[in-house]
Amino acid sequence: MSLVEIILARFGPLMSYAQLGELFGYSGPSAASTMRQRLRRDHKLGDSLQSATLRLGRRIYFRSDLVAVSLDLATGAREQVESPASASVQ
């Protein structure tokens, strides 16, 4: 099961700030405000999640599939696929 499938099964297609905070290990009523502050301070994380942002009225949500892709890229969790050209050179 991939990270995208796990996050989609747990949070659904859209995540609020509170759910994003829960994903990052924050809990309780302050999870949403803590996550907002973290995204402002950590520019690398904030920039990578900017493409996942979806605004509906006054509320801000994050697309779960794009959050998972951003986390994969940030942590280097994706497997490095060897290109066919480099495999034949050996």
Secondary structure, DSSP 8 states (H G I E B T S, - for coil): --HHHHHHHHH-SEE-HHHHHHHTT--STTHHHHHHHHHHH-HHHHHHHHTTEEEETTEEEEEHHHHHHHHHHHHT-S-----HHHHHH-
